[in-house]
Amino acid sequence: MAIHAAKKMNREIYLQEPFRSVLDMHGYTLDNLPTGAIVATCKLNDCLPVTFAGDDEIIAYGGETGHKWIRIDGHERLFGWFEPGRYGWK
């Protein structure tokens, strides 16, 4: 799978946290952030529906046996849009 950066950048988002800190940590600024290009490739191993596990914990849970799960936390959670009905990738 190819991960693509949009051609146009939302400059207001760049100025918000946690986006600015993480981009700064990796040496990106408004002037050198890649746009309109494939920025990474990956192998998609699994795709599981998102659910809440209580105590504000979010997981993607499912699989053929119902025993696979992925905890969604840290930067993944801050940068993603995770709510029931959506999916988490592994």
PyRosetta script that sets phi, psi and omega in degrees:
from pyrosetta import init, pose_from_sequence

init()
pose = pose_from_sequence("MAIHAAKKMNREIYLQEPFRSVLDMHGYTLDNLPTGAIVATCKLNDCLPVTFAGDDEIIAYGGETGHKWIRIDGHERLFGWFEPGRYGWK")
pose.set_psi(1, 139.3)
pose.set_omega(1, 176.3)
pose.set_phi(2, -100.4)
pose.set_psi(2, 137.1)
pose.set_omega(2, 177.6)
pose.set_phi(3, -105.9)
pose.set_psi(3, 123.0)
pose.set_omega(3, -169.9)
pose.set_phi(4, -112.9)
pose.set_psi(4, 136.6)
pose.set_omega(4, 172.9)
pose.set_phi(5, -88.3)
pose.set_psi(5, 137.4)
pose.set_omega(5, 179.7)
pose.set_phi(6, -61.6)
pose.set_psi(6, 154.0)
pose.set_omega(6, 179.8)
pose.set_phi(7, -70.0)
pose.set_psi(7, -35.9)
pose.set_omega(7, 178.4)
pose.set_phi(8, -106.3)
pose.set_psi(8, 142.8)
pose.set_omega(8, -179.2)
pose.set_phi(9, -106.9)
pose.set_psi(9, 140.1)
pose.set_omega(9, 174.3)
pose.set_phi(10, -85.9)
pose.set_psi(10, 98.2)
pose.set_omega(10, -175.1)
pose.set_phi(11, -61.9)
pose.set_psi(11, -32.6)
pose.set_omega(11, -179.5)
pose.set_phi(12, -65.6)
pose.set_psi(12, -37.1)
pose.set_omega(12, 178.5)
pose.set_phi(13, -63.2)
pose.set_psi(13, -42.2)
pose.set_omega(13, -179.8)
pose.set_phi(14, -55.9)
pose.set_psi(14, -34.4)
pose.set_omega(14, -176.6)
pose.set_phi(15, -79.1)
pose.set_psi(15, -11.4)
pose.set_omega(15, -178.5)
pose.set_phi(16, -90.6)
pose.set_psi(16, 153.8)
pose.set_omega(16, 172.7)
pose.set_phi(17, -89.3)
pose.set_psi(17, 145.5)
pose.set_omega(17, 9.0)
pose.set_phi(18, -89.9)
pose.set_psi(18, -0.3)
pose.set_omega(18, -174.0)
pose.set_phi(19, -57.6)
pose.set_psi(19, -48.8)
pose.set_omega(19, -177.1)
pose.set_phi(20, -60.7)
pose.set_psi(20, -47.3)
pose.set_omega(20, -178.3)
pose.set_phi(21, -61.4)
pose.set_psi(21, -43.9)
pose.set_omega(21, -178.5)
pose.set_phi(22, -68.4)
pose.set_psi(22, -43.2)
pose.set_omega(22, 177.9)
pose.set_phi(23, -64.2)
pose.set_psi(23, -43.2)
pose.set_omega(23, 177.2)
pose.set_phi(24, -59.3)
pose.set_psi(24, -42.0)
pose.set_omega(24, -179.3)
pose.set_phi(25, -58.4)
pose.set_psi(25, -30.5)
pose.set_omega(25, -178.3)
pose.set_phi(26, -100.9)
pose.set_psi(26, 10.6)
pose.set_omega(26, 173.8)
pose.set_phi(27, 83.2)
pose.set_psi(27, 16.6)
pose.set_omega(27, 179.9)
pose.set_phi(28, -96.6)
pose.set_psi(28, 141.3)
pose.set_omega(28, 175.2)
pose.set_phi(29, -129.5)
pose.set_psi(29, 177.2)
pose.set_omega(29, 175.7)
pose.set_phi(30, -60.3)
pose.set_psi(30, -26.3)
pose.set_omega(30, -176.6)
pose.set_phi(31, -84.9)
pose.set_psi(31, -23.4)
pose.set_omega(31, -176.2)
pose.set_phi(32, -121.0)
pose.set_psi(32, 8.8)
pose.set_omega(32, 179.0)
pose.set_phi(33, -69.4)
pose.set_psi(33, 126.4)
pose.set_omega(33, -178.2)
pose.set_phi(34, -65.0)
pose.set_psi(34, 139.6)
pose.set_omega(34, 176.0)
pose.set_phi(35, -136.9)
pose.set_psi(35, 151.8)
pose.set_omega(35, 176.3)
pose.set_phi(36, 61.6)
pose.set_psi(36, 34.6)
pose.set_omega(36, -176.5)
pose.set_phi(37, -149.0)
pose.set_psi(37, 158.8)
pose.set_omega(37, 170.3)
pose.set_phi(38, -75.2)
pose.set_psi(38, 125.9)
pose.set_omega(38, -176.2)
pose.set_phi(39, -107.9)
pose.set_psi(39, -11.4)
pose.set_omega(39, 178.7)
pose.set_phi(40, -166.5)
pose.set_psi(40, 162.0)
pose.set_omega(40, 171.0)
pose.set_phi(41, -130.8)
pose.set_psi(41, 155.7)
pose.set_omega(41, 179.8)
pose.set_phi(42, -154.8)
pose.set_psi(42, 168.3)
pose.set_omega(42, 173.9)
pose.set_phi(43, -106.3)
pose.set_psi(43, 122.5)
pose.set_omega(43, 179.0)
pose.set_phi(44, -82.3)
pose.set_psi(44, 115.0)
pose.set_omega(44, -177.7)
pose.set_phi(45, -92.9)
pose.set_psi(45, -30.3)
pose.set_omega(45, -176.9)
pose.set_phi(46, -162.5)
pose.set_psi(46, 158.8)
pose.set_omega(46, 178.7)
pose.set_phi(47, -141.6)
pose.set_psi(47, 113.6)
pose.set_omega(47, -172.2)
pose.set_phi(48, -123.8)
pose.set_psi(48, 143.0)
pose.set_omega(48, 179.3)
pose.set_phi(49, -66.4)
pose.set_psi(49, 144.1)
pose.set_omega(49, -179.2)
pose.set_phi(50, -84.2)
pose.set_psi(50, 142.1)
pose.set_omega(50, 175.7)
pose.set_phi(51, -147.5)
pose.set_psi(51, 164.5)
pose.set_omega(51, 175.2)
pose.set_phi(52, -97.6)
pose.set_psi(52, 137.6)
pose.set_omega(52, -177.7)
pose.set_phi(53, -106.4)
pose.set_psi(53, 9.2)
pose.set_omega(53, -178.1)
pose.set_phi(54, 93.7)
pose.set_psi(54, 161.0)
pose.set_omega(54, -179.9)
pose.set_phi(55, 51.3)
pose.set_psi(55, 37.2)
pose.set_omega(55, 177.2)
pose.set_phi(56, 63.8)
pose.set_psi(56, 20.3)
pose.set_omega(56, 177.4)
pose.set_phi(57, -92.0)
pose.set_psi(57, 134.8)
pose.set_omega(57, 179.1)
pose.set_phi(58, -113.4)
pose.set_psi(58, 133.9)
pose.set_omega(58, 176.5)
pose.set_phi(59, -135.3)
pose.set_psi(59, 156.9)
pose.set_omega(59, 168.0)
pose.set_phi(60, -105.6)
pose.set_psi(60, 125.2)
pose.set_omega(60, -169.0)
pose.set_phi(61, -136.7)
pose.set_psi(61, 140.4)
pose.set_omega(61, 175.8)
pose.set_phi(62, 155.9)
pose.set_psi(62, -132.1)
pose.set_omega(62, -174.8)
pose.set_phi(63, 91.0)
pose.set_psi(63, 168.4)
pose.set_omega(63, -177.5)
pose.set_phi(64, -59.2)
pose.set_psi(64, -36.2)
pose.set_omega(64, -178.5)
pose.set_phi(65, -93.3)
pose.set_psi(65, -9.2)
pose.set_omega(65, -178.3)
pose.set_phi(66, 76.3)
pose.set_psi(66, 10.7)
pose.set_omega(66, -176.4)
pose.set_phi(67, -110.5)
pose.set_psi(67, -0.4)
pose.set_omega(67, 177.0)
pose.set_phi(68, -85.7)
pose.set_psi(68, 141.8)
pose.set_omega(68, 174.6)
pose.set_phi(69, -154.6)
pose.set_psi(69, 154.0)
pose.set_omega(69, 178.4)
pose.set_phi(70, -130.4)
pose.set_psi(70, 122.7)
pose.set_omega(70, 174.5)
pose.set_phi(71, -78.5)
pose.set_psi(71, 133.3)
pose.set_omega(71, -179.8)
pose.set_phi(72, -108.6)
pose.set_psi(72, 108.8)
pose.set_omega(72, -177.8)
pose.set_phi(73, -149.7)
pose.set_psi(73, -174.8)
pose.set_omega(73, 177.4)
pose.set_phi(74, 59.7)
pose.set_psi(74, -144.5)
pose.set_omega(74, -179.3)
pose.set_phi(75, -62.9)
pose.set_psi(75, -33.3)
pose.set_omega(75, 178.7)
pose.set_phi(76, -55.4)
pose.set_psi(76, -45.5)
pose.set_omega(76, -179.6)
pose.set_phi(77, -69.2)
pose.set_psi(77, -40.6)
pose.set_omega(77, -178.6)
pose.set_phi(78, -65.8)
pose.set_psi(78, -34.7)
pose.set_omega(78, -176.1)
pose.set_phi(79, -92.5)
pose.set_psi(79, -12.0)
pose.set_omega(79, -174.9)
pose.set_phi(80, -99.3)
pose.set_psi(80, 176.8)
pose.set_omega(80, 176.4)
pose.set_phi(81, -122.4)
pose.set_psi(81, 92.0)
pose.set_omega(81, -173.8)
pose.set_phi(82, -115.2)
pose.set_psi(82, 114.5)
pose.set_omega(82, 174.0)
pose.set_phi(83, -150.7)
pose.set_psi(83, 158.3)
pose.set_omega(83, 179.9)
pose.set_phi(84, -52.9)
pose.set_psi(84, 138.2)
pose.set_omega(84, -177.4)
pose.set_phi(85, 100.2)
pose.set_psi(85, -14.1)
pose.set_omega(85, 176.5)
pose.set_phi(86, -101.0)
pose.set_psi(86, -179.8)
pose.set_omega(86, -174.5)
pose.set_phi(87, -129.1)
pose.set_psi(87, 148.7)
pose.set_omega(87, 173.6)
pose.set_phi(88, -107.2)
pose.set_psi(88, 139.5)
pose.set_omega(88, -180.0)
pose.set_phi(89, -101.6)
pose.set_psi(89, 148.0)
pose.set_omega(89, 172.8)
pose.set_phi(90, -120.6)
pose.dump_pdb("model.pdb")
